[in-house]
């Protein structure tokens, strides 16, 4: 039973990382592109770095929402199906 709980914890962290990855990677890549643009043009405006990142992350979350929802439903279904094994 302890091995199942540890496995469930590991699966939880993997699922959380998998769901967070598209937004985090997008924010990192857009931030890098904006930073390079600011360095080459010597424009040092704070909103120039924030607004493109937030718009890109929102766009990626909207585009990947069906996949994220499917992944979360599968994880919850698997977790709920494991409840009887923990009740023994």
N, CA, C and O atoms as CSV, one atom per row, in Angstrom:
chain,resi,resn,atom,element,x,y,z
A,1,UNK,N,N,0.820,-1.190,0.000
A,1,UNK,CA,C,0.000,0.000,0.000
A,1,UNK,C,C,0.872,1.266,0.000
A,1,UNK,O,O,0.537,2.253,-0.655
A,2,UNK,N,N,1.984,1.232,0.732
A,2,UNK,CA,C,2.866,2.400,0.760
A,2,UNK,C,C,3.457,2.671,-0.621
A,2,UNK,O,O,3.623,3.824,-1.020
A,3,UNK,N,N,3.771,1.611,-1.339
A,3,UNK,CA,C,4.328,1.777,-2.689
A,3,UNK,C,C,3.308,2.426,-3.615
A,3,UNK,O,O,3.671,3.221,-4.482
A,4,UNK,N,N,2.015,2.084,-3.432
A,4,UNK,CA,C,0.978,2.700,-4.255
A,4,UNK,C,C,0.839,4.189,-3.938
A,4,UNK,O,O,0.628,5.004,-4.836
A,5,UNK,N,N,0.959,4.535,-2.665
A,5,UNK,CA,C,0.876,5.951,-2.286
A,5,UNK,C,C,2.055,6.746,-2.828
A,5,UNK,O,O,1.890,7.868,-3.308
A,6,UNK,N,N,3.232,6.164,-2.748
A,6,UNK,CA,C,4.409,6.845,-3.296
A,6,UNK,C,C,4.276,6.975,-4.811
A,6,UNK,O,O,4.614,8.014,-5.379
A,7,UNK,N,N,3.786,5.928,-5.460
A,7,UNK,CA,C,3.557,5.991,-6.900
A,7,UNK,C,C,2.538,7.051,-7.271
A,7,UNK,O,O,2.688,7.741,-8.279
A,8,UNK,N,N,1.493,7.181,-6.447
A,8,UNK,CA,C,0.485,8.215,-6.685
A,8,UNK,C,C,1.083,9.607,-6.516
A,8,UNK,O,O,0.760,10.520,-7.277
A,9,UNK,N,N,1.949,9.771,-5.527
A,9,UNK,CA,C,2.621,11.062,-5.338
A,9,UNK,C,C,3.514,11.418,-6.511
A,9,UNK,O,O,3.523,12.562,-6.965
A,10,UNK,N,N,4.261,10.448,-7.000
A,10,UNK,CA,C,5.136,10.676,-8.155
A,10,UNK,C,C,4.299,11.014,-9.384
A,10,UNK,O,O,4.638,11.919,-10.147
A,11,UNK,N,N,3.204,10.281,-9.569
A,11,UNK,CA,C,2.325,10.548,-10.717
A,11,UNK,C,C,1.696,11.943,-10.611
A,11,UNK,O,O,1.497,12.618,-11.621
A,12,UNK,N,N,1.391,12.358,-9.398
A,12,UNK,CA,C,0.835,13.700,-9.191
A,12,UNK,C,C,1.826,14.776,-9.604
A,12,UNK,O,O,1.462,15.728,-10.295
A,13,UNK,N,N,3.079,14.630,-9.185
A,13,UNK,CA,C,4.098,15.617,-9.561
A,13,UNK,C,C,4.363,15.621,-11.060
A,13,UNK,O,O,4.549,16.681,-11.658
A,14,UNK,N,N,4.382,14.438,-11.666
A,14,UNK,CA,C,4.590,14.360,-13.115
A,14,UNK,C,C,3.454,15.036,-13.870
A,14,UNK,O,O,3.686,15.754,-14.842
A,15,UNK,N,N,2.233,14.804,-13.420
A,15,UNK,CA,C,1.078,15.410,-14.083
A,15,UNK,C,C,1.099,16.923,-13.923
A,15,UNK,O,O,0.824,17.653,-14.876
A,16,UNK,N,N,1.421,17.397,-12.731
A,16,UNK,CA,C,1.486,18.845,-12.507
A,16,UNK,C,C,2.562,19.490,-13.377
A,16,UNK,O,O,2.341,20.556,-13.950
A,17,UNK,N,N,3.719,18.850,-13.477
A,17,UNK,CA,C,4.795,19.369,-14.319
A,17,UNK,C,C,4.397,19.360,-15.791
A,17,UNK,O,O,4.672,20.311,-16.522
A,18,UNK,N,N,3.754,18.290,-16.215
A,18,UNK,CA,C,3.320,18.176,-17.609
A,18,UNK,C,C,2.294,19.248,-17.960
A,18,UNK,O,O,2.324,19.798,-19.060
A,19,UNK,N,N,1.390,19.546,-17.036
A,19,UNK,CA,C,0.369,20.555,-17.299
A,19,UNK,C,C,0.931,21.979,-17.262
A,19,UNK,O,O,0.438,22.858,-17.969
A,20,UNK,N,N,1.953,22.205,-16.447
A,20,UNK,CA,C,2.527,23.543,-16.331
A,20,UNK,C,C,3.542,23.847,-17.431
A,20,UNK,O,O,3.822,25.011,-17.718
A,21,UNK,N,N,4.089,22.803,-18.044
A,21,UNK,CA,C,5.188,22.991,-18.985
A,21,UNK,C,C,4.878,23.876,-20.199
A,21,UNK,O,O,5.710,24.720,-20.532
A,22,UNK,N,N,3.743,23.737,-20.873
A,22,UNK,CA,C,3.521,24.591,-22.052
A,22,UNK,C,C,3.522,26.088,-21.726
A,22,UNK,O,O,4.124,26.880,-22.451
A,23,UNK,N,N,2.863,26.468,-20.657
A,23,UNK,CA,C,2.833,27.878,-20.283
A,23,UNK,C,C,4.194,28.394,-19.836
A,23,UNK,O,O,4.586,29.505,-20.193
A,24,UNK,N,N,4.913,27.596,-19.057
A,24,UNK,CA,C,6.223,28.024,-18.581
A,24,UNK,C,C,7.234,28.142,-19.722
A,24,UNK,O,O,7.996,29.107,-19.787
A,25,UNK,N,N,7.234,27.163,-20.610
A,25,UNK,CA,C,8.161,27.219,-21.745
A,25,UNK,C,C,7.853,28.403,-22.658
A,25,UNK,O,O,8.762,29.070,-23.152
A,26,UNK,N,N,6.570,28.655,-22.876
A,26,UNK,CA,C,6.191,29.796,-23.709
A,26,UNK,C,C,6.643,31.098,-23.082
A,26,UNK,O,O,7.201,31.958,-23.764
A,27,UNK,N,N,6.407,31.251,-21.795
A,27,UNK,CA,C,6.844,32.463,-21.104
A,27,UNK,C,C,8.353,32.645,-21.159
A,27,UNK,O,O,8.847,33.761,-21.323
A,28,UNK,N,N,9.078,31.546,-21.022
A,28,UNK,CA,C,10.534,31.626,-21.073
A,28,UNK,C,C,11.023,32.015,-22.471
A,28,UNK,O,O,11.888,32.879,-22.613
A,29,UNK,N,N,10.464,31.373,-23.499
A,29,UNK,CA,C,10.925,31.658,-24.865
A,29,UNK,C,C,10.545,33.072,-25.309
A,29,UNK,O,O,11.353,33.758,-25.935
A,30,UNK,N,N,9.334,33.509,-24.995
A,30,UNK,CA,C,8.929,34.867,-25.363
A,30,UNK,C,C,9.740,35.891,-24.571
A,30,UNK,O,O,10.131,36.925,-25.112
A,31,UNK,N,N,9.992,35.614,-23.310
A,31,UNK,CA,C,10.827,36.508,-22.507
A,31,UNK,C,C,12.242,36.622,-23.057
A,31,UNK,O,O,12.826,37.706,-23.073
A,32,UNK,N,N,12.789,35.499,-23.508
A,32,UNK,CA,C,14.122,35.523,-24.108
A,32,UNK,C,C,14.126,36.333,-25.394
A,32,UNK,O,O,15.034,37.132,-25.624
A,33,UNK,N,N,13.111,36.130,-26.239
A,33,UNK,CA,C,13.031,36.880,-27.497
A,33,UNK,C,C,12.879,38.375,-27.240
A,33,UNK,O,O,13.513,39.185,-27.915
A,34,UNK,N,N,12.055,38.744,-26.284
A,34,UNK,CA,C,11.861,40.169,-25.962
A,34,UNK,C,C,13.138,40.759,-25.367
A,34,UNK,O,O,13.488,41.903,-25.658
A,35,UNK,N,N,13.824,39.993,-24.546
A,35,UNK,CA,C,15.081,40.479,-23.969
A,35,UNK,C,C,16.132,40.715,-25.043
A,35,UNK,O,O,16.853,41.712,-25.001
A,36,UNK,N,N,16.221,39.802,-26.006
A,36,UNK,CA,C,17.169,39.998,-27.108
A,36,UNK,C,C,16.783,41.225,-27.928
A,36,UNK,O,O,17.642,42.015,-28.322
A,37,UNK,N,N,15.480,41.378,-28.182
A,37,UNK,CA,C,15.009,42.554,-28.911
A,37,UNK,C,C,15.340,43.847,-28.157
A,37,UNK,O,O,15.790,44.822,-28.758
A,38,UNK,N,N,15.116,43.847,-26.850
A,38,UNK,CA,C,15.414,45.044,-26.054
A,38,UNK,C,C,16.907,45.332,-26.021
A,38,UNK,O,O,17.320,46.492,-26.044
A,39,UNK,N,N,17.711,44.290,-25.969
A,39,UNK,CA,C,19.157,44.504,-25.923
A,39,UNK,C,C,19.679,45.041,-27.253
A,39,UNK,O,O,20.587,45.873,-27.274
A,40,UNK,N,N,19.117,44.575,-28.352
A,40,UNK,CA,C,19.618,45.035,-29.652
A,40,UNK,C,C,19.127,46.443,-29.988
A,40,UNK,O,O,19.836,47.207,-30.644
A,41,UNK,N,N,17.928,46.783,-29.546
A,41,UNK,CA,C,17.395,48.116,-29.861
A,41,UNK,C,C,17.612,49.119,-28.736
A,41,UNK,O,O,17.323,50.304,-28.904
A,42,UNK,N,N,18.108,48.672,-27.611
A,42,UNK,CA,C,18.347,49.490,-26.426
A,42,UNK,C,C,17.071,50.177,-25.936
A,42,UNK,O,O,17.115,51.282,-25.394
A,43,UNK,N,N,15.944,49.510,-26.134
A,43,UNK,CA,C,14.670,49.974,-25.570
A,43,UNK,C,C,14.517,49.294,-24.217
A,43,UNK,O,O,14.537,48.066,-24.131
A,44,UNK,N,N,14.364,50.080,-23.169
A,44,UNK,CA,C,14.280,49.522,-21.832
A,44,UNK,C,C,12.929,49.867,-21.212
A,44,UNK,O,O,12.856,50.614,-20.237
A,45,UNK,N,N,11.879,49.323,-21.778
A,45,UNK,CA,C,10.525,49.577,-21.292
A,45,UNK,C,C,10.019,48.321,-20.575
A,45,UNK,O,O,10.062,47.227,-21.139
A,46,UNK,N,N,9.543,48.472,-19.345
A,46,UNK,CA,C,9.113,47.319,-18.560
A,46,UNK,C,C,7.871,46.646,-19.136
A,46,UNK,O,O,7.766,45.419,-19.117
A,47,UNK,N,N,6.933,47.435,-19.646
A,47,UNK,CA,C,5.711,46.836,-20.182
A,47,UNK,C,C,5.988,46.052,-21.460
A,47,UNK,O,O,5.226,45.149,-21.805
A,48,UNK,N,N,7.055,46.380,-22.160
A,48,UNK,CA,C,7.396,45.662,-23.384
A,48,UNK,C,C,7.772,44.213,-23.073
A,48,UNK,O,O,7.568,43.330,-23.906
A,49,UNK,N,N,8.311,43.967,-21.901
A,49,UNK,CA,C,8.665,42.589,-21.559
A,49,UNK,C,C,7.490,41.835,-20.942
A,49,UNK,O,O,7.422,40.611,-21.051
A,50,UNK,N,N,6.575,42.535,-20.303
A,50,UNK,CA,C,5.486,41.856,-19.607
A,50,UNK,C,C,4.314,41.510,-20.515
A,50,UNK,O,O,3.825,40.380,-20.488
A,51,UNK,N,N,3.864,42.452,-21.308
A,51,UNK,CA,C,2.648,42.260,-22.103
A,51,UNK,C,C,2.781,41.132,-23.127
A,51,UNK,O,O,1.867,40.311,-23.210
A,52,UNK,N,N,3.855,41.036,-23.910
A,52,UNK,CA,C,3.951,39.904,-24.856
A,52,UNK,C,C,3.981,38.547,-24.158
A,52,UNK,O,O,3.407,37.577,-24.653
A,53,UNK,N,N,4.656,38.482,-22.998
A,53,UNK,CA,C,4.707,37.211,-22.281
A,53,UNK,C,C,3.330,36.785,-21.814
A,53,UNK,O,O,2.946,35.630,-21.998
A,54,UNK,N,N,2.578,37.698,-21.214
A,54,UNK,CA,C,1.269,37.329,-20.687
A,54,UNK,C,C,0.313,36.962,-21.819
A,54,UNK,O,O,-0.481,36.032,-21.681
A,55,UNK,N,N,0.383,37.682,-22.931
A,55,UNK,CA,C,-0.489,37.352,-24.061
A,55,UNK,C,C,-0.130,35.990,-24.660
A,55,UNK,O,O,-1.018,35.214,-25.014
A,56,UNK,N,N,1.155,35.702,-24.771
A,56,UNK,CA,C,1.584,34.415,-25.321
A,56,UNK,C,C,1.187,33.261,-24.404
A,56,UNK,O,O,0.735,32.218,-24.877
A,57,UNK,N,N,1.354,33.441,-23.104
A,57,UNK,CA,C,0.994,32.382,-22.158
A,57,UNK,C,C,-0.514,32.145,-22.174
A,57,UNK,O,O,-0.958,30.997,-22.150
A,58,UNK,N,N,-1.298,33.210,-22.215
A,58,UNK,CA,C,-2.756,33.060,-22.291
A,58,UNK,C,C,-3.140,32.332,-23.579
A,58,UNK,O,O,-4.001,31.453,-23.564
A,59,UNK,N,N,-2.507,32.694,-24.684
A,59,UNK,CA,C,-2.797,32.028,-25.950
A,59,UNK,C,C,-2.476,30.544,-25.917
A,59,UNK,O,O,-3.259,29.727,-26.402
A,60,UNK,N,N,-1.335,30.191,-25.352
A,60,UNK,CA,C,-0.946,28.779,-25.283
A,60,UNK,C,C,-1.891,28.015,-24.351
A,60,UNK,O,O,-2.261,26.877,-24.641
A,61,UNK,N,N,-2.274,28.622,-23.254
A,61,UNK,CA,C,-3.200,27.944,-22.346
A,61,UNK,C,C,-4.547,27.716,-23.024
A,61,UNK,O,O,-5.148,26.653,-22.873
A,62,UNK,N,N,-5.017,28.705,-23.767
A,62,UNK,CA,C,-6.287,28.532,-24.484
A,62,UNK,C,C,-6.170,27.426,-25.528
A,62,UNK,O,O,-7.088,26.620,-25.678
A,63,UNK,N,N,-5.060,27.381,-26.245
A,63,UNK,CA,C,-4.880,26.359,-27.281
A,63,UNK,C,C,-4.701,24.950,-26.714
A,63,UNK,O,O,-5.140,23.974,-27.324
A,64,UNK,N,N,-4.064,24.843,-25.562
A,64,UNK,CA,C,-3.812,23.521,-24.981
A,64,UNK,C,C,-4.856,23.117,-23.942
A,64,UNK,O,O,-4.728,22.059,-23.326
A,65,UNK,N,N,-5.882,23.937,-23.737
A,65,UNK,CA,C,-6.883,23.633,-22.719
A,65,UNK,C,C,-7.577,22.284,-22.921
A,65,UNK,O,O,-7.764,21.570,-21.937
A,66,UNK,N,N,-7.971,21.891,-24.145
A,66,UNK,CA,C,-8.600,20.561,-24.279
A,66,UNK,C,C,-7.667,19.419,-23.852
A,66,UNK,O,O,-8.095,18.477,-23.186
A,67,UNK,N,N,-6.411,19.513,-24.237
A,67,UNK,CA,C,-5.443,18.492,-23.832
A,67,UNK,C,C,-5.247,18.498,-22.312
A,67,UNK,O,O,-5.191,17.439,-21.688
A,68,UNK,N,N,-5.145,19.688,-21.722
A,68,UNK,CA,C,-4.975,19.782,-20.270
A,68,UNK,C,C,-6.180,19.198,-19.540
A,68,UNK,O,O,-6.026,18.462,-18.565
A,69,UNK,N,N,-7.360,19.523,-20.008
A,69,UNK,CA,C,-8.574,19.019,-19.380
A,69,UNK,C,C,-8.648,17.500,-19.485
A,69,UNK,O,O,-9.016,16.828,-18.521
A,70,UNK,N,N,-8.305,16.961,-20.638
A,70,UNK,CA,C,-8.307,15.505,-20.823
A,70,UNK,C,C,-7.293,14.844,-19.887
A,70,UNK,O,O,-7.582,13.805,-19.295
A,71,UNK,N,N,-6.117,15.440,-19.753
A,71,UNK,CA,C,-5.087,14.895,-18.864
A,71,UNK,C,C,-5.546,14.931,-17.417
A,71,UNK,O,O,-5.344,13.962,-16.685
A,72,UNK,N,N,-6.159,16.025,-16.989
A,72,UNK,CA,C,-6.635,16.124,-15.606
A,72,UNK,C,C,-7.774,15.151,-15.332
A,72,UNK,O,O,-7.838,14.562,-14.254
A,73,UNK,N,N,-8.669,14.978,-16.292
A,73,UNK,CA,C,-9.777,14.032,-16.104
A,73,UNK,C,C,-9.243,12.605,-15.995
A,73,UNK,O,O,-9.703,11.834,-15.153
A,74,UNK,N,N,-8.275,12.248,-16.843
A,74,UNK,CA,C,-7.674,10.912,-16.764
A,74,UNK,C,C,-6.994,10.690,-15.416
A,74,UNK,O,O,-7.125,9.622,-14.819
A,75,UNK,N,N,-6.273,11.693,-14.942
A,75,UNK,CA,C,-5.589,11.564,-13.648
A,75,UNK,C,C,-6.599,11.418,-12.512
A,75,UNK,O,O,-6.427,10.571,-11.636
A,76,UNK,N,N,-7.646,12.235,-12.521
A,76,UNK,CA,C,-8.658,12.154,-11.461
A,76,UNK,C,C,-9.400,10.825,-11.496
A,76,UNK,O,O,-9.673,10.237,-10.449
A,77,UNK,N,N,-9.725,10.350,-12.689
A,77,UNK,CA,C,-10.401,9.055,-12.815
A,77,UNK,C,C,-9.520,7.935,-12.273
A,77,UNK,O,O,-9.992,7.060,-11.547
A,78,UNK,N,N,-8.250,7.970,-12.628
A,78,UNK,CA,C,-7.309,6.959,-12.133
A,78,UNK,C,C,-7.195,7.026,-10.605
A,78,UNK,O,O,-7.166,5.993,-9.937
A,79,UNK,N,N,-7.131,8.239,-10.060
A,79,UNK,CA,C,-7.014,8.407,-8.616
A,79,UNK,C,C,-8.276,7.921,-7.906
A,79,UNK,O,O,-8.186,7.232,-6.891
A,80,UNK,N,N,-9.452,8.275,-8.432
A,80,UNK,CA,C,-10.694,7.836,-7.809
A,80,UNK,C,C,-10.860,6.318,-7.892
A,80,UNK,O,O,-11.429,5.708,-6.986
A,81,UNK,N,N,-10.376,5.714,-8.956
A,81,UNK,CA,C,-10.444,4.261,-9.073
A,81,UNK,C,C,-9.500,3.558,-8.089
A,81,UNK,O,O,-9.699,2.384,-7.778
A,82,UNK,N,N,-8.481,4.261,-7.599
A,82,UNK,CA,C,-7.548,3.683,-6.639
A,82,UNK,C,C,-8.060,3.765,-5.198
A,82,UNK,O,O,-7.498,3.120,-4.313
A,83,UNK,N,N,-9.105,4.537,-4.952
A,83,UNK,CA,C,-9.587,4.739,-3.570
A,83,UNK,C,C,-9.960,3.413,-2.882
A,83,UNK,O,O,-9.603,3.232,-1.718
A,84,UNK,N,N,-10.653,2.490,-3.540
A,84,UNK,CA,C,-10.971,1.238,-2.838
A,84,UNK,C,C,-9.743,0.458,-2.388
A,84,UNK,O,O,-9.808,-0.244,-1.379
A,85,UNK,N,N,-8.637,0.559,-3.098
A,85,UNK,CA,C,-7.442,-0.172,-2.687
A,85,UNK,C,C,-6.825,0.433,-1.435
A,85,UNK,O,O,-6.133,-0.269,-0.697
A,86,UNK,N,N,-7.056,1.721,-1.177
A,86,UNK,CA,C,-6.499,2.359,0.012
A,86,UNK,C,C,-7.407,2.167,1.232
A,86,UNK,O,O,-6.953,2.362,2.359
A,87,UNK,N,N,-8.654,1.797,1.041
A,87,UNK,CA,C,-9.612,1.672,2.126
A,87,UNK,C,C,-9.490,0.334,2.855
A,87,UNK,O,O,-10.165,0.121,3.862
A,88,UNK,N,N,-8.661,-0.549,2.374
A,88,UNK,CA,C,-8.549,-1.869,3.012
A,88,UNK,C,C,-7.750,-1.827,4.271
A,88,UNK,O,O,-7.567,-2.856,4.920
